[in-house]
């Protein structure tokens, strides 16, 4: 089945990210979750991995807690974005502006419980490669991006993730898991670029 192959290939790619990140200096540790209050985006293929994890590894009770928090995140996202429909979707530059606005609101990730990620094994590459190498308190600065060394890892693997699904579409994480969490609300259409890729 095509989806199963995409999930296998994406998991393999995530392991390569983890391997490269082992060599990146960092002061991050379990229980430090400042970065879990930022707007997270992921590649479409990473969404398949996360959705499968939610469906097979997470209890119904925990999924319901996730759903409630995801609904809250989506409500806030609707507040910081304009009305949109299929004929006039949210453009890429508007999504970037919305991400900054969401970061200002410090909405916790729907999968954060008791200071720990509850989908750690299936988290996207944007989470795996977001670290600080000097001062953990620096994570409180919402404008701070990942370290230069980690950014090299992220850029290195962009093409890899894009090739798995033959396109480099990214979307907010809560959009990617809405169906798996049973969210019924209408999601505002996004006009995200789909860049076709060819395997090397």
ZAMARGU-4260 file (C-alpha; in steps of 0.2 Angstrom, whole numbers, plus 5000, padded with zeros to 4 digits):
<rodrens>
0) 5000/5000/5000 | 5007/5017/4995 | 5003/5025/5012 | 5013/5011/5021 | 5028/5014/5010
5) 5028/5033/5013 | 5027/5030/5032 | 5041/5018/5031 | 5052/5029/5021 | 5048/5044/5032
10) 5052/5035/5048 | 5069/5030/5040 | 5072/5049/5036 | 5067/5054/5053 | 5080/5042/5060
15) 5093/5050/5049 | 5089/5067/5056 | 5091/5060/5074 | 5108/5053/5069 | 5114/5069/5063
20) 5107/5078/5078 | 5117/5067/5089 | 5132/5077/5083 | 5125/5094/5086 | 5129/5103/5102
25) 5114/5106/5113 | 5108/5110/5131 | 5091/5104/5128 | 5084/5091/5141 | 5068/5081/5145
30) 5056/5093/5154 | 5062/5109/5144 | 5047/5113/5133 | 5048/5132/5129 | 5049/5127/5111
35) 5033/5117/5112 | 5023/5133/5113 | 5028/5138/5095 | 5018/5135/5079 | 5025/5119/5072
40) 5024/5115/5053 | 5028/5098/5045 | 5030/5090/5028 | 5014/5081/5022 | 5023/5064/5023
45) 5027/5067/5041 | 5009/5070/5044 | 5006/5052/5039 | 5018/5046/5052 | 5010/5056/5066
50) 4992/5052/5061 | 4996/5033/5060 | 5005/5035/5078 | 4989/5043/5085 | 4978/5030/5077
55) 4988/5015/5083 | 4998/5020/5098 | 4987/5032/5108 | 4972/5028/5119 | 4955/5035/5115
60) 4955/5044/5131 | 4972/5053/5127 | 4966/5056/5109 | 4951/5065/5116 | 4963/5076/5127
65) 4973/5080/5111 | 4957/5084/5102 | 4952/5097/5114 | 4969/5106/5114 | 4970/5105/5095
70) 4953/5113/5094 | 4959/5127/5105 | 4974/5129/5094 | 4963/5130/5078 | 4952/5142/5086
75) 4967/5154/5090 | 4973/5151/5072 | 4956/5156/5065 | 4957/5172/5076 | 4974/5177/5068
80) 4969/5174/5050 | 4956/5181/5039 | 4941/5173/5032 | 4946/5161/5018 | 4937/5149/5006
85) 4943/5138/4991 | 4942/5153/4980 | 4953/5164/4991 | 4964/5153/5002 | 4977/5158/5015
90) 4993/5162/5005 | 5010/5157/5010 | 5015/5174/5016 | 4999/5175/5026 | 5003/5158/5034
95) 5020/5164/5039 | 5012/5180/5047 | 5000/5168/5056 | 5014/5158/5063 | 5022/5173/5071
100) 5005/5178/5078 | 5003/5161/5086 | 5020/5161/5093 | 5016/5177/5102 | 5001/5169/5110
105) 5011/5155/5117 | 4998/5141/5113 | 5005/5125/5120 | 5006/5110/5108 | 4991/5099/5109
110) 5003/5084/5112 | 5012/5092/5127 | 5006/5085/5144 | 5015/5087/5161 | 5030/5095/5152
115) 5033/5081/5140 | 5029/5077/5122 | 5016/5062/5121 | 5020/5058/5103 | 5039/5059/5104
120) 5043/5044/5093 | 5032/5052/5079 | 5037/5070/5081 | 5041/5079/5065 | 5059/5084/5060
125) 5055/5103/5064 | 5054/5097/5082 | 5069/5085/5081 | 5080/5099/5074 | 5075/5113/5085
130) 5088/5115/5099 | 5099/5128/5108 | 5117/5126/5111 | 5121/5138/5124 | 5108/5144/5136
135) 5091/5135/5139 | 5083/5151/5145 | 5086/5158/5128 | 5071/5147/5122 | 5060/5159/5131
140) 5063/5171/5116 | 5050/5166/5104 | 5059/5175/5090 | 5074/5163/5092 | 5076/5150/5079
145) 5086/5134/5080 | 5105/5134/5081 | 5116/5136/5066 | 5122/5118/5067 | 5104/5111/5068
150) 5099/5122/5054 | 5112/5114/5043 | 5104/5097/5047 | 5086/5104/5043 | 5092/5110/5026
155) 5101/5094/5022 | 5085/5084/5024 | 5073/5095/5016 | 5075/5087/4999 | 5075/5070/5007
160) 5057/5072/5014 | 5051/5081/4998 | 5057/5066/4988 | 5047/5053/4998 | 5030/5061/4993
165) 5037/5069/4977 | 5032/5086/4983 | 5038/5098/4996 | 5021/5103/5004 | 5021/5109/5022
170) 5007/5113/5033 | 5003/5117/5052 | 5004/5101/5062 | 4986/5103/5069 | 4980/5103/5051
175) 4989/5087/5047 | 4981/5078/5062 | 4964/5085/5062 | 4956/5070/5054 | 4965/5058/5065
180) 4959/5067/5081 | 4941/5067/5075 | 4940/5086/5073 | 4924/5091/5064 | 4927/5110/5062
185) 4930/5117/5045 | 4949/5121/5042 | 4953/5137/5032 | 4960/5132/5015 | 4978/5135/5013
190) 4987/5140/4996 | 5003/5131/5000 | 5015/5128/4985 | 5017/5110/4979 | 5035/5109/4972
195) 5037/5093/4962 | 5053/5084/4965 | 5063/5070/4956 | 5073/5057/4965 | 5091/5059/4962
</rodrens>
